[in-house]
Amino acid sequence: QVQVVESGGGLVQAGDSLRLSCAASGRTFRNYKVAWFRQAPGKAREFVAGISWNGDITYYSDSVKGRFTISRDNAKNTVYLQMNNLEPEDTAVYSCAVADRLLVDAQQVATGGYYDYWGQGTQVTVSS
């Protein structure tokens, strides 16, 4: 069983930055594909960013491209989401998801159903 724990959320003002962390257990962490999803009140969960097992390939939703950066440190079993120039529309619970399987394309990376393990989420609130 893989445990996933997010941290780093908080309350910030528009234009500020935050860095979220996702720590996952497991001896084969470096094999996992990892992504961030978010869910705002009353809205469906949406894909934010994803990263390949070695960090060479990254994916972003159009709404965060150019502002958010996903990265990973396999030595620390941790994936990061650096969020810059935050907007009130970024307010949501951010969850980390881990896939212990092959994801063949961007569509699968962006689909929550392909992920095997999820964290509890961390709240990000951006005030205007």
MIDOSE-1310 file (N, C-alpha, C; in nm, 2 decimals, decimal comma, always signed):
residues 128
qvqv	+0,08/-0,12/+0,00/+0,00/+0,00/+0,00/+0,09/+0,12/+0,00; +0,05/+0,22/-0,08/+0,13/+0,35/-0,09/+0,05/+0,45/-0,01; +0,12/+0,52/+0,07/+0,06/+0,64/+0,14/+0,11/+0,77/+0,08; +0,01/+0,86/+0,06/+0,04/+0,98/-0,01/+0,00/+1,09/+0,09
vesg	+0,09/+1,19/+0,11/+0,06/+1,30/+0,20/+0,10/+1,43/+0,14; +0,00/+1,52/+0,13/+0,03/+1,65/+0,07/+0,05/+1,75/+0,19; +0,13/+1,86/+0,16/+0,15/+1,97/+0,25/+0,18/+2,09/+0,17; +0,17/+2,20/+0,24/+0,21/+2,33/+0,18/+0,10/+2,43/+0,15
gglv	-0,02/+2,38/+0,17/-0,13/+2,47/+0,13/-0,14/+2,59/+0,23; -0,23/+2,68/+0,20/-0,25/+2,79/+0,29/-0,33/+2,90/+0,23; -0,34/+3,01/+0,30/-0,41/+3,13/+0,26/-0,31/+3,24/+0,21; -0,33/+3,28/+0,09/-0,24/+3,38/+0,03/-0,32/+3,48/-0,05
qagd	-0,25/+3,59/-0,09/-0,32/+3,69/-0,17/-0,28/+3,67/-0,32; -0,37/+3,72/-0,40/-0,35/+3,71/-0,54/-0,21/+3,77/-0,58; -0,14/+3,69/-0,67/-0,01/+3,73/-0,70/+0,10/+3,66/-0,62; +0,07/+3,60/-0,51/+0,16/+3,54/-0,43/+0,20/+3,40/-0,48
slrl	+0,29/+3,33/-0,41/+0,34/+3,20/-0,45/+0,32/+3,10/-0,34; +0,31/+2,98/-0,37/+0,31/+2,87/-0,28/+0,38/+2,75/-0,34; +0,44/+2,66/-0,26/+0,49/+2,54/-0,30/+0,43/+2,42/-0,23; +0,36/+2,34/-0,30/+0,30/+2,22/-0,24/+0,40/+2,10/-0,25
scaa	+0,39/+2,01/-0,16/+0,47/+1,89/-0,16/+0,38/+1,77/-0,15; +0,43/+1,67/-0,21/+0,35/+1,54/-0,21/+0,46/+1,43/-0,18; +0,44/+1,37/-0,06/+0,54/+1,27/-0,02/+0,47/+1,13/-0,03; +0,53/+1,04/-0,09/+0,47/+0,91/-0,11/+0,56/+0,80/-0,06
sgrt	+0,51/+0,70/+0,00/+0,59/+0,59/+0,05/+0,61/+0,49/-0,06; +0,69/+0,39/-0,04/+0,71/+0,29/-0,14/+0,85/+0,28/-0,19; +0,90/+0,16/-0,20/+1,04/+0,15/-0,24/+1,06/+0,18/-0,39; +0,95/+0,17/-0,47/+0,95/+0,19/-0,61/+0,90/+0,33/-0,65
frny	+0,91/+0,43/-0,56/+0,86/+0,56/-0,59/+0,90/+0,61/-0,72; +1,03/+0,58/-0,76/+1,08/+0,64/-0,89/+1,01/+0,58/-1,01; +0,93/+0,48/-0,99/+0,85/+0,42/-1,10/+0,71/+0,48/-1,11; +0,68/+0,56/-1,01/+0,54/+0,61/-1,01/+0,52/+0,73/-1,10
kvaw	+0,41/+0,74/-1,17/+0,37/+0,87/-1,23/+0,29/+0,94/-1,13; +0,31/+1,07/-1,12/+0,24/+1,15/-1,02/+0,17/+1,27/-1,08; +0,06/+1,31/-1,03/-0,01/+1,43/-1,08/-0,08/+1,50/-0,96; -0,11/+1,63/-0,99/-0,19/+1,71/-0,90/-0,32/+1,73/-0,96
frqa	-0,42/+1,72/-0,88/-0,56/+1,76/-0,92/-0,61/+1,86/-0,82; -0,72/+1,93/-0,86/-0,78/+2,02/-0,76/-0,93/+2,02/-0,78; -0,99/+2,05/-0,67/-1,14/+2,06/-0,67/-1,18/+2,18/-0,59; -1,25/+2,27/-0,66/-1,31/+2,39/-0,59/-1,45/+2,36/-0,55
pgka	-1,50/+2,43/-0,45/-1,64/+2,40/-0,40/-1,74/+2,41/-0,51; -1,82/+2,31/-0,52/-1,93/+2,30/-0,62/-1,88/+2,27/-0,76; -1,75/+2,24/-0,78/-1,70/+2,21/-0,91/-1,64/+2,07/-0,92; -1,63/+2,02/-1,04/-1,57/+1,89/-1,06/-1,42/+1,89/-1,04
refv	-1,37/+1,78/-1,00/-1,22/+1,77/-0,99/-1,16/+1,80/-1,13; -1,04/+1,87/-1,13/-0,98/+1,90/-1,25/-0,83/+1,87/-1,24; -0,77/+1,83/-1,35/-0,63/+1,80/-1,36/-0,55/+1,93/-1,36; -0,44/+1,93/-1,29/-0,36/+2,05/-1,28/-0,22/+2,03/-1,35
agis	-0,15/+1,93/-1,31/-0,02/+1,90/-1,36/+0,02/+1,76/-1,34; +0,11/+1,70/-1,42/+0,15/+1,56/-1,41/+0,30/+1,55/-1,45; +0,36/+1,45/-1,40/+0,51/+1,43/-1,42/+0,54/+1,28/-1,44; +0,63/+1,26/-1,53/+0,67/+1,12/-1,56/+0,76/+1,07/-1,45
wngd	+0,79/+0,94/-1,45/+0,87/+0,88/-1,35/+1,00/+0,94/-1,32; +1,07/+0,99/-1,42/+1,20/+1,05/-1,41/+1,20/+1,20/-1,42; +1,08/+1,26/-1,43/+1,07/+1,41/-1,44/+1,10/+1,47/-1,58; +1,13/+1,38/-1,67/+1,16/+1,43/-1,81/+1,04/+1,49/-1,88
ityy	+0,92/+1,44/-1,85/+0,80/+1,48/-1,92/+0,71/+1,54/-1,82; +0,66/+1,66/-1,85/+0,56/+1,72/-1,76/+0,44/+1,76/-1,84; +0,32/+1,77/-1,77/+0,20/+1,80/-1,84/+0,13/+1,91/-1,75; +0,06/+2,00/-1,82/-0,01/+2,11/-1,74/-0,14/+2,14/-1,81
sdsv	-0,24/+2,17/-1,72/-0,36/+2,22/-1,78/-0,34/+2,36/-1,83; -0,42/+2,40/-1,93/-0,41/+2,54/-1,99/-0,42/+2,65/-1,88; -0,50/+2,62/-1,78/-0,53/+2,73/-1,68/-0,41/+2,76/-1,59; -0,31/+2,67/-1,58/-0,20/+2,69/-1,50/-0,06/+2,70/-1,57
kgrf	-0,07/+2,67/-1,70/+0,06/+2,66/-1,78/+0,12/+2,80/-1,77; +0,25/+2,80/-1,75/+0,33/+2,92/-1,74/+0,33/+2,98/-1,60; +0,24/+2,93/-1,51/+0,24/+2,98/-1,37/+0,29/+2,87/-1,27; +0,25/+2,75/-1,30/+0,28/+2,64/-1,21/+0,39/+2,55/-1,27
tisr	+0,47/+2,49/-1,18/+0,58/+2,40/-1,22/+0,58/+2,28/-1,14; +0,57/+2,16/-1,20/+0,58/+2,04/-1,13/+0,72/+1,98/-1,14; +0,77/+1,92/-1,03/+0,90/+1,86/-1,03/+0,90/+1,75/-0,93; +1,01/+1,67/-0,93/+1,01/+1,56/-0,84/+1,16/+1,54/-0,79
dnak	+1,17/+1,48/-0,67/+1,30/+1,44/-0,62/+1,28/+1,30/-0,58; +1,33/+1,21/-0,66/+1,30/+1,07/-0,63/+1,38/+1,02/-0,51; +1,49/+1,09/-0,48/+1,57/+1,05/-0,36/+1,50/+1,08/-0,23; +1,40/+1,18/-0,24/+1,32/+1,22/-0,12/+1,18/+1,16/-0,13
ntvy	+1,15/+1,09/-0,24/+1,01/+1,04/-0,26/+0,91/+1,15/-0,26; +0,94/+1,26/-0,32/+0,86/+1,38/-0,31/+0,84/+1,44/-0,45; +0,72/+1,49/-0,47/+0,69/+1,57/-0,59/+0,64/+1,70/-0,54; +0,68/+1,81/-0,61/+0,65/+1,94/-0,58/+0,56/+2,01/-0,68
lqmn	+0,48/+2,10/-0,64/+0,41/+2,19/-0,73/+0,43/+2,33/-0,69; +0,52/+2,40/-0,76/+0,55/+2,54/-0,74/+0,44/+2,62/-0,81; +0,37/+2,70/-0,73/+0,26/+2,78/-0,79/+0,29/+2,93/-0,77; +0,31/+3,00/-0,89/+0,34/+3,14/-0,89/+0,22/+3,22/-0,94
nlep	+0,22/+3,35/-0,91/+0,12/+3,44/-0,96/-0,02/+3,38/-0,94; -0,05/+3,34/-0,82/-0,18/+3,28/-0,79/-0,29/+3,37/-0,81; -0,40/+3,31/-0,85/-0,53/+3,39/-0,88/-0,64/+3,33/-0,79; -0,74/+3,41/-0,76/-0,85/+3,36/-0,68/-0,91/+3,24/-0,74
edta	-0,91/+3,23/-0,87/-0,97/+3,11/-0,93/-0,89/+2,98/-0,90; -0,77/+2,99/-0,85/-0,69/+2,88/-0,81/-0,73/+2,82/-0,67; -0,82/+2,89/-0,61/-0,87/+2,84/-0,48/-0,93/+2,70/-0,49; -0,88/+2,60/-0,42/-0,93/+2,47/-0,43/-0,86/+2,38/-0,33
vysc	-0,91/+2,26/-0,31/-0,83/+2,15/-0,24/-0,75/+2,08/-0,35; -0,62/+2,08/-0,32/-0,52/+2,02/-0,41/-0,49/+1,88/-0,36; -0,50/+1,79/-0,45/-0,47/+1,65/-0,42/-0,36/+1,59/-0,51; -0,28/+1,51/-0,45/-0,18/+1,44/-0,52/-0,22/+1,30/-0,55
avad	-0,19/+1,25/-0,67/-0,23/+1,12/-0,71/-0,11/+1,05/-0,77; -0,11/+0,92/-0,74/+0,01/+0,84/-0,78/-0,04/+0,72/-0,86; +0,02/+0,70/-0,98/-0,01/+0,59/-1,06/+0,10/+0,49/-1,07; +0,07/+0,36/-1,03/+0,17/+0,26/-1,04/+0,14/+0,17/-1,16
rllv	+0,13/+0,24/-1,27/+0,10/+0,17/-1,40/+0,15/+0,26/-1,51; +0,15/+0,20/-1,63/+0,19/+0,28/-1,75/+0,08/+0,37/-1,79; +0,11/+0,50/-1,81/+0,01/+0,59/-1,86/+0,07/+0,63/-2,00; -0,01/+0,60/-2,10/+0,05/+0,60/-2,24/+0,04/+0,74/-2,31
daqq	-0,05/+0,83/-2,26/-0,06/+0,96/-2,33/-0,11/+1,06/-2,23; -0,11/+1,18/-2,28/-0,15/+1,30/-2,20/-0,30/+1,28/-2,15; -0,38/+1,22/-2,22/-0,52/+1,21/-2,18/-0,53/+1,12/-2,06; -0,45/+1,01/-2,06/-0,45/+0,93/-1,94/-0,39/+1,00/-1,82
vatg	-0,29/+1,07/-1,84/-0,22/+1,14/-1,73/-0,32/+1,24/-1,67; -0,41/+1,30/-1,75/-0,50/+1,40/-1,70/-0,63/+1,34/-1,64; -0,64/+1,20/-1,64/-0,77/+1,14/-1,60/-0,75/+1,07/-1,46; -0,82/+1,12/-1,37/-0,81/+1,07/-1,23/-0,83/+0,92/-1,21
gyyd	-0,91/+0,86/-1,30/-0,94/+0,72/-1,29/-0,82/+0,63/-1,31; -0,71/+0,68/-1,37/-0,60/+0,60/-1,39/-0,50/+0,59/-1,27; -0,53/+0,67/-1,17/-0,44/+0,68/-1,06/-0,48/+0,58/-0,95; -0,38/+0,52/-0,88/-0,41/+0,42/-0,79/-0,42/+0,46/-0,64
ywgq	-0,35/+0,57/-0,61/-0,34/+0,62/-0,47/-0,36/+0,77/-0,47; -0,43/+0,81/-0,37/-0,46/+0,96/-0,35/-0,43/+1,00/-0,21; -0,39/+1,13/-0,20/-0,37/+1,19/-0,07/-0,50/+1,25/-0,02; -0,50/+1,30/+0,10/-0,62/+1,36/+0,15/-0,65/+1,50/+0,10
gtqv	-0,54/+1,57/+0,05/-0,56/+1,70/-0,01/-0,51/+1,81/+0,09; -0,48/+1,92/+0,03/-0,44/+2,04/+0,11/-0,51/+2,16/+0,05; -0,56/+2,24/+0,14/-0,64/+2,36/+0,09/-0,55/+2,47/+0,05; -0,58/+2,53/-0,06/-0,52/+2,65/-0,11/-0,63/+2,76/-0,13
tvss	-0,61/+2,87/-0,06/-0,71/+2,98/-0,07/-0,64/+3,10/-0,12; -0,69/+3,16/-0,22/-0,62/+3,28/-0,28/-0,72/+3,40/-0,27; -0,69/+3,50/-0,19/-0,78/+3,61/-0,18/-0,75/+3,72/-0,28; -0,85/+3,79/-0,32/-0,83/+3,90/-0,42/-0,79/+4,03/-0,35
